[in-house]
Amino acid sequence: MSKLKLFALDAEDLEVVSAHLQDAVARVGDIAWMPAQKRFVVIVNRFDWAEAGAARDPGHHRRRTALHFERVAAVRRRGIRQDNPDAVLNLLAIRFEETDTPGGSVDLVFSGGAEIRLDVECLEARLSDLGPAWSTASIPAHESSEAPGGPPGGTPGETSGGGA
């Protein structure tokens, strides 16, 4: 399995990044906004959907991955307590709404109603795997109302065991 590197410069690119990050888990302490650099970074453990169930590798894996957004003017959080850096968030989707071309809002949508909104001058995002994959016995699953277009069936969270 090779490391994934993706760039997003428009809403369509961001949909691809979002698909690769669906069901990623992040600690609140692994989320940072650097206003002086206009950069927002989140480090996640992403479920490797591209490799899930592939004939060459029937196991399931997660990877440590960094997601960077550049040209971020403001960050707003809803439903996320900053006083608990070990709290875990489950990423469902990332969406971009252009409001003032080429700027707009990027929404990182998490389970439980938590959300982070980035006001960006333009969409400039980068996803980079940071290291090797590790095996996990669990496969994320959702109710269809929670993650449109996501994996079918089940309930939010992992279907068996830990491994996040």
Contact map, one row per residue, 1 for C-alpha under 8 A:
11100000000000000000000000000000000000000000000000100000000000000000000000000000000000000000000000000000000000000000000000000000000010000000000000000000000000000000
11110000000000000000000000000000000000000000000000000000000000000000000000000000000000000000000000000000000000000000000000000000000000000000000000000000000000000000
11111000000000000000000000000000000000000000000000000000000000000000000000000000000000000000000000000000000000000000000000000001111100000000000000000000000000000000
01111100000000000000000000000000000000000000000000000000000000000000000000000000000000000000000000000000000000000000000000000011100000000000000000000000000000000000
00111110000000000000000000000000000000000000000000000000000000000000000000000000000000000000000000000000000000000000000000000111100000000000000000000000000000000000
00011111000000001000000000000000000000000000000000000000000000000000000000000000000000000000000000000000000000000000000000000111000000000000000000000000000000000000
00001111100010001000000000000000000000000000000000000000000000000000000000000000000000000000000000000000000000000000000000011110000000000000000000000000000000000000
00000111111111001000000000000000000000000000000000000000000000000000000000000000000000000000000000000000000000000000000000111100000000000000000000000000000000000000
00000011111011000000000000000000000000000000000000000000000000000000000000000000000000000000000000000000000000000000000001111000000000000000000000000000000000000000
00000001111111000000000000000000000000000000000000000000000000000000000000000000000000000000000000000000000000000000000000110000000000000000000000000000000000000000
00000001111111100000000000000000000000000000000000000000000000000000000000000000000000000000001110000000000000000000000000100000000000000000000000000000000000000000
00000001011111110000000000000000000000000000000000000000000000000000000000000000000000000000000000000000000000000000000000000000000000000000000000000000000000000000
00000011111111111000000000000000000000000000000000000000000000000000000000000000000000000000000000000000000000000000000000000000000000000000000000000000000000000000
00000001111111111100000000000000000000000000000000000000000000000000000000000000000000000000011100000000000000000000000000001000000000000000000000000000000000000000
00000000001111111110000000000000000000000000000000000000000000000000000000000000000000000000011000000000000000000000000000000000000000000000000000000000000000000000
00000000000111111111000000000000000000000000000000000000000000000000000000000000000000000000000000000000000000000000000000000000000000000000000000000000000000000000
00000111000011111111100000000000000000000000000000000000000000000000000000000000000000000000010000000000000000000000000000000010000000000000000000000000000000000000
00000000000001111111110000000000000000000000000000000000000000000000000000000000000000000000111000000000000000000000000000000000000000000000000000000000000000000000
00000000000000111111110000000000000000000000000000000000000000000000000000000000000000000000100000000000000000000000000000000000000000000000000000000000000000000000
00000000000000011111110000000000000000000000011111000000000000000000000000000000000000000000000000000000000000000000000000000000000000000000000000000000000000000000
00000000000000001111111100000000000000000000011000000000000000000000000000000000000000000011100000000000000000000000000000000000000000000000000000000000000000000000
00000000000000000111111100000000000000000000011000000000000000000000000000000000000000000011100000000000000000000000000000000000000000000000000000000100000000000000
00000000000000000000111110000000000000000000011000000000000000000000000000000000000000000111000000000000000000000000000000000000000000000001000000000000000000000000
00000000000000000000111111000000000000000001111000000000000000000000000000000000000000000111000000000000000000000000000000000000000000000000000000000000000000000000
00000000000000000000001111100000000000000001110000000000000000000000000000000000000000011110000000000000000000000000000000000000000000000000000000000000000000000001
00000000000000000000000111110110000000000111100000000000000000000000000000000000000000011110000000000000000000000000000000000000000000000000000000000000000000000000
00000000000000000000000011111110000000000011000000000000000000000000000000000000000011111000000000000000000000000000000000000000000000000000000000000000000000000000
00000000000000000000000001111110000000000000000000000000000000000000000000000001110111111000000000000000000000000000000000000000000000000000000000000000000000000000
00000000000000000000000000111111000000000000000000000000000000000000000000000000010111100000000000000000000000000000000000000000000000000000000000000000000000000000
00000000000000000000000001111111000000000111000000000000000000000000000000000000000010000000000000000000000000000000000000000000000000000000000000000000000000000000
00000000000000000000000001111111100000011110000000000000000000000000000000000000000000000000000000000000000000000000000000000000000000000000000000000000000000000000
00000000000000000000000000001111110000011100000000000000000000000000000000000000000000000000000000000000000000000000000000000000000000000000000000000000000000000000
00000000000000000000000000000011111001111000000000000000000000000000000000100000000000000000000000000000000000000000000000000000000000000000000000000000000000000000
00000000000000000000000000000001111111110000000000000000000000000000000000000000000000000000000000000000000000000000000000000000000000000000000000000000000000000000
00000000000000000000000000000000111111100000000000000000000000000000000111000000000000000000000000000000000000000000000000000000000000000000000000000000000000000000
00000000000000000000000000000000011111100000000000000000000000000000000000000000000000000000000000000000000000000000000000000000000000000000000000000000000000000000
00000000000000000000000000000000011111100000000000000000000000000000001000000000000000000000000000000000000000000000000000000000000000000000000000000000000000000000
00000000000000000000000000000000111111110000000000000000000000000000011110000000000000000000000000000000000000000000000000000000000000000000000000000000000000000000
00000000000000000000000000000000111111111000000000000000000000000001111100000000000000000000000000000000000000000000000000000000000000000000000000000000000000000000
00000000000000000000000000000011110001111100000000000000000000000001110100000000000000000000000000000000000000000000000000000000000000000000000000000000000000000000
00000000000000000000000000000011100000111110000000000000000000000111100000000000000000000000000000000000000000000000000000000000000000000000000000000000000000000000
00000000000000000000000001000111000000011111000000000000000000000111000000000000000000000000000000000000000000000000000000000000000000000000000000000000000000000000
00000000000000000000000001100110000000001111100000000000000000011110000000000000000000000000000000000000000000000000000000000000000000000000000000000000000000000000
00000000000000000000000111100100000000000111110000000000000000011110000000000000000000000000000000000000000000000000000000000000000000000000000000000000000000000000
00000000000000000000000111000000000000000011111000000000000001111000000000000000000000000000000000000000000000000000000000000000000000000000000000000000000000000001
00000000000000000001111110000000000000000001111100000000000001111000000000000000000000000000000000000000000000000000000000000000000000000000000000000000000000000000
00000000000000000001111100000000000000000000111110000000000111100000000000000000000000000000000000000000000000000000000000000000000000000001000000000000000000000000
00000000000000000001000000000000000000000000011111110000000111100000000000000000000000000000000000000000000000000000000000000000000000000000000000000000000000000000
00000000000000000001000000000000000000000000001111110000000000000000000000000000000000000000000000000000000000000000000000000000000000000000000000000000000000000000
00000000000000000001000000000000000000000000000111110100000000000000000000000000000000000000000000000000000000000000000000000000000000000000000000000000000000000000
10000000000000000000000000000000000000000000000111111100100110000000000000000000000000000000000000000000000000000000000000000000000000000000000000000000000000000000
00000000000000000000000000000000000000000000000111111100111110000000000000000000000000000000000000000000000000000000000000000000000000000000000000000000000000000000
00000000000000000000000000000000000000000000000000111110111100000000000000000000000000000000000000000000000000000000000000000000000000000000000000000000000000000000
00000000000000000000000000000000000000000000000001111111110000000000000000000000000000000000000000000000000000000000000000000000000000000000000000000000000000000000
00000000000000000000000000000000000000000000000000001111110000000000000000000000000000000000000000000000000000000000000000000000000000000000000000000000000000000000
00000000000000000000000000000000000000000000000000000111110000000000000000000000000000000000000000000000000000000000000000000000000000000000000000000000000000000000
00000000000000000000000000000000000000000000000000111111111000000000000000000000000000000000000000000000000000000000000000000000000000000000000000000000000000000000
00000000000000000000000000000000000000000000000000011111111100000000000000000000000000000000000000000000000000000000000000000000000000000000000000000000000000000000
00000000000000000000000000000000000000000000000000011000111110000000000000000000000000000000000000000000000000000000000000000000000000111000000000000000000000000000
00000000000000000000000000000000000000000000001100111000011111000000000000000000000000000000000000000000000000000000000000000000000000111110000000000000000000000000
00000000000000000000000000000000000000000000001100110000001111100000000000000000000000000000000000000000000000000000000000000000000011110000000000000000000000000000
00000000000000000000000000000000000000000000111100000000000111110000000000000000000000000000000000000000000000000000000000000000000011110000000000000000000000000001
00000000000000000000000000000000000000000000111100000000000011111000000000000000000000000000000000000000000000000000000000000000111111000000000000000000000000000000
00000000000000000000000000000000000000000011110000000000000001111100000000000000000000000000000000000000000000000000000000000000111110000000000000000000000000000000
00000000000000000000000000000000000000000011110000000000000000111110000000000000000000000000000000000000000000000000000000000011111000000000000000000000000000000000
00000000000000000000000000000000000000001111000000000000000000011111000000000000000000000000000000000000000000000000000000000111110000000000000000000000000000000000
00000000000000000000000000000000000000001111000000000000000000001111100000000000000000000000000000000000000000000000000000001111000000000000000000000000000000000000
00000000000000000000000000000000000000111100000000000000000000000111110000000000000000000000000000000000000000000000000000001110000000000000000000000000000000000000
00000000000000000000000000000000000000111000000000000000000000000011111100000000000000000000000000000000000000000000000000111100000000000000000000000000000000000000
00000000000000000000000000000000000001110000000000000000000000000001111100000000000000000000000000000000000000000000000100111000000000000000000000000000000000000000
00000000000000000000000000000000000011100000000000000000000000000000111110000000000000000000000000000000000000000000000111110000000000000000000000000000000000000000
00000000000000000000000000000000001001110000000000000000000000000000111111100000000000000000000000000000000000000000011110000000000000000000000000000000000000000000
00000000000000000000000000000000001001000000000000000000000000000000001111100000000000000000000000000000000000000000011110000000000000000000000000000000000000000000
00000000000000000000000000000000001000000000000000000000000000000000000111110000000000000000000000000000000000000000011100000000000000000000000000000000000000000000
00000000000000000000000000000000100000000000000000000000000000000000000111111000000000000000000000000000000000000001111000000000000000000000000000000000000000000000
00000000000000000000000000000000000000000000000000000000000000000000000001111100000000000000000000000000000000000001110000000000000000000000000000000000000000000000
00000000000000000000000000000000000000000000000000000000000000000000000000111111000000000000000000000000000000000111100000000000000000000000000000000000000000000000
00000000000000000000000000000000000000000000000000000000000000000000000000011111000000000000000000000000000000001111000000000000000000000000000000000000000000000000
00000000000000000000000000000000000000000000000000000000000000000000000000001111100000000000000000000000000000001110000000000000000000000000000000000000000000000000
00000000000000000000000000010000000000000000000000000000000000000000000000001111110000000000000000000000000000000110000000000000000000000000000000000000000000000000
00000000000000000000000000010000000000000000000000000000000000000000000000000011111100000000000000000000000000000000000000000000000000000000000000000000000000000000
00000000000000000000000000011000000000000000000000000000000000000000000000000001111110000000000000000000000000000000000000000000000000000000000000000000000000000000
00000000000000000000000000000000000000000000000000000000000000000000000000000000111110000000000000000000000000000000000000000000000000000000000000000000000000000000
00000000000000000000000000011000000000000000000000000000000000000000000000000000111111100000000000000000000000000000000000000000000000000000000000000000000000000000
00000000000000000000000000111100000000000000000000000000000000000000000000000000011111100000000000000000000000000000000000000000000000000000000000000000000000000000
00000000000000000000000000111000000000000000000000000000000000000000000000000000000111110000000000000000000000000000000000000000000000000000000000000000000000000000
00000000000000000000000000111000000000000000000000000000000000000000000000000000000111111000000000000000000000000000000000000000000000000000000000000000000000000000
00000000000000000000000011110000000000000000000000000000000000000000000000000000000001111100000000000000000000000000000000000000000000000000000000000000000000000000
00000000000000000000000011110000000000000000000000000000000000000000000000000000000000111110000000000000000001100000000000000000000000000000000000000000000000000000
00000000000000000000001111000000000000000000000000000000000000000000000000000000000000011111000000000000000001100000000000000000000000000000000000000000000010000000
00000000000000000000111111000000000000000000000000000000000000000000000000000000000000001111100000000000000111100000000000000000000000000000000000000000000000000000
00000000000000000000111100000000000000000000000000000000000000000000000000000000000000000111110000000000000111100000000000000000000000000000000001100000000000000000
00000000000000000110110000000000000000000000000000000000000000000000000000000000000000000011111000000000000111000000000000000000000000000000000000100000000000000000
00000000000001101100000000000000000000000000000000000000000000000000000000000000000000000001111100000000011110000000000000000000000000000000000000000000000000000000
00000000001001100100000000000000000000000000000000000000000000000000000000000000000000000000111110000000011100000000000000000000000000000000000000000000000000000000
00000000001001000000000000000000000000000000000000000000000000000000000000000000000000000000011111000001111000000000000000000000000000000000000000000000000000000000
00000000001000000000000000000000000000000000000000000000000000000000000000000000000000000000001111100001110000000000000000000000000000000000000000000000000000000000
00000000000000000000000000000000000000000000000000000000000000000000000000000000000000000000000111111111100000000000000000000000000000000000000000000000000000000000
00000000000000000000000000000000000000000000000000000000000000000000000000000000000000000000000011111111100000000000000000000000000000000000000000000000000000000000
00000000000000000000000000000000000000000000000000000000000000000000000000000000000000000000000001111111000000000000000000000000000000000000000000000000000000000000
00000000000000000000000000000000000000000000000000000000000000000000000000000000000000000000000001111111000000000000000001000000000000000000000000000000000000000000
00000000000000000000000000000000000000000000000000000000000000000000000000000000000000000000000001111111000000000000000011100000000000000000000000000000000000000000
00000000000000000000000000000000000000000000000000000000000000000000000000000000000000000000000001111111100000000000001111100000000000000000000000000000000000000000
00000000000000000000000000000000000000000000000000000000000000000000000000000000000000000000000111111111110000000000001111100000000000000000000000000000000000000000
00000000000000000000000000000000000000000000000000000000000000000000000000000000000000000000000111100011111000000000111100000000000000000000000000000000000000000000
00000000000000000000000000000000000000000000000000000000000000000000000000000000000000000000011110000001111100000000111100000000000000000000000000000000000000000000
00000000000000000000000000000000000000000000000000000000000000000000000000000000000000000000011100000000111110000011110000000000000000000000000000000000000000000000
00000000000000000000000000000000000000000000000000000000000000000000000000000000000000000011111000000000011111000011100000000000000000000000000000000000000000000000
00000000000000000000000000000000000000000000000000000000000000000000000000000000000000000011110000000000001111101111000000000000000000000000000000000000000000000000
00000000000000000000000000000000000000000000000000000000000000000000000000000000000000001111100000000000000111111110000000000000000000000000000000000000000000000000
00000000000000000000000000000000000000000000000000000000000000000000000000000000000000001111000000000000000011111100000000000000000000000000000001000000000100000000
00000000000000000000000000000000000000000000000000000000000000000000000000000000000000000000000000000000000001111100000000000000000000000000000000000000000000000000
00000000000000000000000000000000000000000000000000000000000000000000000000000110000000000000000000000000000011111110000000000000000000000000000000000000000000000000
00000000000000000000000000000000000000000000000000000000000000000000000000001111000000000000000000000000000011111111000000000000000000000000000000000000000000000000
00000000000000000000000000000000000000000000000000000000000000000000000000001111000000000000000000000000001111001111100000000000000000000000000000000000000000000000
00000000000000000000000000000000000000000000000000000000000000000000000000111100000000000000000000000000001110000111110000000000000000000000000000000000000000000000
00000000000000000000000000000000000000000000000000000000000000000000000000111000000000000000000000000000111100000011111000000000000000000000000000000000000000000000
00000000000000000000000000000000000000000000000000000000000000000000000111110000000000000000000000000000111000000001111100000000000000000000000000000000000000000000
00000000000000000000000000000000000000000000000000000000000000000000000111100000000000000000000000000011110000000000111110000000000000000000000000000000000000000000
00000000000000000000000000000000000000000000000000000000000000000000011111000000000000000000000000000011110000000000011111100000000000000000000000000000000000000000
00000000000000000000000000000000000000000000000000000000000000000000001110000000000000000000000000000111000000000000001111100000000000000000000000000000000000000000
00000000100000000000000000000000000000000000000000000000000000000000001000000000000000000000000000001111000000000000000111110000000000000000000000000000000000000000
00000001111000000000000000000000000000000000000000000000000000000000111000000000000000000000000000000111000000000000000111111000000000000000000000000000000000000000
00000011110000000000000000000000000000000000000000000000000000000000111000000000000000000000000000000000000000000000000001111100000000000000000000000000000000000000
00000011100001000000000000000000000000000000000000000000000000000011110000000000000000000000000000000000000000000000000000111110000000000000000000000000000000000000
00001111000000000000000000000000000000000000000000000000000000000111100000000000000000000000000000000000000000000000000000011111000000000000000000000000000000000000
00011110000000001000000000000000000000000000000000000000000000001111000000000000000000000000000000000000000000000000000000001111100000000000000000000000000000000000
00111100000000000000000000000000000000000000000000000000000000001110000000000000000000000000000000000000000000000000000000000111110000000000000000000000000000000000
00111000000000000000000000000000000000000000000000000000000000111100000000000000000000000000000000000000000000000000000000000011111000000000000000000000000000000000
00100000000000000000000000000000000000000000000000000000000000111100000000000000000000000000000000000000000000000000000000000001111100000000000000000000000000000000
00100000000000000000000000000000000000000000000000000000000000111000000000000000000000000000000000000000000000000000000000000000111110000000000000000000000000000000
00100000000000000000000000000000000000000000000000000000000000110000000000000000000000000000000000000000000000000000000000000000011111000000000000000000000000000000
10000000000000000000000000000000000000000000000000000000000011110000000000000000000000000000000000000000000000000000000000000000001111100000000000000000000000000000
00000000000000000000000000000000000000000000000000000000000011100000000000000000000000000000000000000000000000000000000000000000000111110000000000000000000000000000
00000000000000000000000000000000000000000000000000000000001111000000000000000000000000000000000000000000000000000000000000000000000011111000000000000000000000000010
00000000000000000000000000000000000000000000000000000000001111000000000000000000000000000000000000000000000000000000000000000000000001111110000000000000000000000111
00000000000000000000000000000000000000000000000000000000001100000000000000000000000000000000000000000000000000000000000000000000000000111110000000000000000000011110
00000000000000000000000000000000000000000000000000000000000100000000000000000000000000000000000000000000000000000000000000000000000000011111000000000000000001111110
00000000000000000000000000000000000000000000000000000000000100000000000000000000000000000000000000000000000000000000000000000000000000011111100000000000000001110000
00000000000000000000001000000000000000000000001000000000000000000000000000000000000000000000000000000000000000000000000000000000000000000111110000000010000111100000
00000000000000000000000000000000000000000000000000000000000000000000000000000000000000000000000000000000000000000000000000000000000000000011111000000011111111100000
00000000000000000000000000000000000000000000000000000000000000000000000000000000000000000000000000000000000000000000000000000000000000000001111101100111111110000000
00000000000000000000000000000000000000000000000000000000000000000000000000000000000000000000000000000000000000000000000000000000000000000000111111100001111100000000
00000000000000000000000000000000000000000000000000000000000000000000000000000000000000000000000000000000000000000000000000000000000000000000011111111101100000000000
00000000000000000000000000000000000000000000000000000000000000000000000000000000000000000000000000000000000000000000000000000000000000000000001111110000000000000000
00000000000000000000000000000000000000000000000000000000000000000000000000000000000000000001000000000000000000100000000000000000000000000000011111110000000100000000
00000000000000000000000000000000000000000000000000000000000000000000000000000000000000000001100000000000000000000000000000000000000000000000011111111100000000000000
00000000000000000000000000000000000000000000000000000000000000000000000000000000000000000000000000000000000000000000000000000000000000000000000111111100000000000000
00000000000000000000000000000000000000000000000000000000000000000000000000000000000000000000000000000000000000000000000000000000000000000000000100111110000000000000
00000000000000000000010000000000000000000000000000000000000000000000000000000000000000000000000000000000000000000000000000000000000000000000010100111111000000000000
00000000000000000000000000000000000000000000000000000000000000000000000000000000000000000000000000000000000000000000000000000000000000000001110000001111100000000000
00000000000000000000000000000000000000000000000000000000000000000000000000000000000000000000000000000000000000000000000000000000000000000000111100000111110000000000
00000000000000000000000000000000000000000000000000000000000000000000000000000000000000000000000000000000000000000000000000000000000000000000111100000011111000000000
00000000000000000000000000000000000000000000000000000000000000000000000000000000000000000000000000000000000000000000000000000000000000000000111000000001111100100000
00000000000000000000000000000000000000000000000000000000000000000000000000000000000000000000000000000000000000000000000000000000000000000000111000000000111110100000
00000000000000000000000000000000000000000000000000000000000000000000000000000000000000000000000000000000000000100000000000000000000000000001111001000000011111000000
00000000000000000000000000000000000000000000000000000000000000000000000000000000000000000100000000000000000000000000000000000000000000000001110000000000001111100000
00000000000000000000000000000000000000000000000000000000000000000000000000000000000000000000000000000000000000000000000000000000000000000111100000000000000111111100
00000000000000000000000000000000000000000000000000000000000000000000000000000000000000000000000000000000000000000000000000000000000000000111100000000000011011111000
00000000000000000000000000000000000000000000000000000000000000000000000000000000000000000000000000000000000000000000000000000000000000001110000000000000000001111100
00000000000000000000000000000000000000000000000000000000000000000000000000000000000000000000000000000000000000000000000000000000000000001100000000000000000001111110
00000000000000000000000000000000000000000000000000000000000000000000000000000000000000000000000000000000000000000000000000000000000000011100000000000000000001011111
00000000000000000000000000000000000000000000000000000000000000000000000000000000000000000000000000000000000000000000000000000000000000111100000000000000000000001111
00000000000000000000000010000000000000000000100000000000000001000000000000000000000000000000000000000000000000000000000000000000000000010000000000000000000000000111
